[in-house]
Amino acid sequence: MSPLEARKIIDALANGIDPETGEILPEQSTFNNPQVIRALFVAAKALDNAERRAERDNSLPGNAGRPWSDLEDQQLLALFDAGKPFQEITARHGRTPGAIAARLVRLGRIKDRTDVHVRSRPPNSPDAAR
């Protein structure tokens, strides 16, 4: 059963409807108990949160959340010191821009995470002189 199918069943029950027949559940049904209804709405919300989390995780680069190796640190510093574009660095490492910037701070190449964004602007940009 998919989470979407489970969500449809939970929503139906929480709204007092038999998910198989579409009929209104009898008043004496356990599913019409206020505590059960609240629990079903909590379960529905948890499924929504899990689905959003899965979508977010699927949209992250491949190395997001993984530990950095010494070799990867060396490669990062080499690319950064060579003046490679920030987008190229993030793509090569499979990391988010925030992760790259945070790592550069940790490795002492920049003072603040925002420094990397100033550096990545074209030389004639008004913000590049910061």
N, C-alpha and C positions, 0 to 999 in steps of 0.2 A: 504494500500500500504506500502510495506517495504521501508526502506531507500535505499536498493540496487536497487529496481525497480525505485524509484525516481531518483537515480543517473544515471541510464541507460538512462532515458528519458531526463534528463538535459544535459548529455553528447551528446546525439544525436542532440538535438536542438542547443547546443553551436557549434556543428560541421556542422550545416546547413543541417541536415538530419531529415526527418519526422520520428518520433519514431514509428509510426504505420505501415507505408508502407516501410520504408527504402529508400525512394526516396529523392533526393536532393531537398531542399526547393527552391521555386522561389526567384530570386534576390530581388524582391520587398517585400518579406515576412518580417514582423516585426522582426522575429528571425535572420535576416541577418543584422540588425542594429548593428553597432559596440558597442554601449552602452549596448544593450540587450545581445550581446555575452559576454561582460565583466561581466555583472551581472550574467549570467548563470555560468560562470567559478567561480565566487565568491561563488555562491550557491553550486556548486559542491565541492569546497574546504571546505565550512562550513559543508557539509554532511560528508566528510572524517574526519574532526576534531571531529565531534560528534561521529562518529563510533569508532575512536581511544580512545576517552575519555570513551565511554561505555565499550569497551574492557578492558581498564585499571581499571575502577571501578569494573568490574566483577571479576578481578583477585586479588583485594585487600582483606585482611582478613575482617571478618564480622564487627568488631568494628572500622575499620579504619575511622577516621574523627569524631567519636562520642566523646562527652565530657567524661572525667574521673570522676568517683564517688569517694567519700572518701573510700568506701569499696574496690573498685578496687585498689586504691593507697595502702591501707594497705596490700592487697593480693600481690601486686607487690613487695613491700618492704620485705614481709615475704619470698617470693620465692627467691628474690635476696640475702637476708641476709643468707638464708639457702644454698646458693651456687648452686642452681638449674641451669642446662645448659640454656644458653641464648635462644636457639631454643625452649626449653620447655616453657620458660616464654612467648615468643611471641605467641606460639600456644595456651597456656591456656588463654591468654588475647585477642586473635583474633586481634592483632595489628601488625603493621610492625616493623621490627627491629629499624628503625629510631625513631618511636614513643615511643618505650620502652626506648631507650637510652635517648631521650629528656626528658621523664618523670623522669627518674632516676636523670638527671642533675637538673631538676626543684625541685625535692624532696631532693636534697642535698646528694645523695648517691655516686655520681661520679662528678668529676669536668668537664669532657669533654665527649662528646658522644663517642669518640674513646676509652675511658677507658673501656667501656663495652666489646669491641671486644678483648682487651688485656686479660681481665679477663676470657673470654670464651675459650681461647686457652688451650690445654693440658699443665700440669705443666712442662713437659720436653721440650716444644716448645721453640725455640730460641727467639721468640717474647714475651713469657710469663714473662720474667724478666724485661720488661720495667718499 
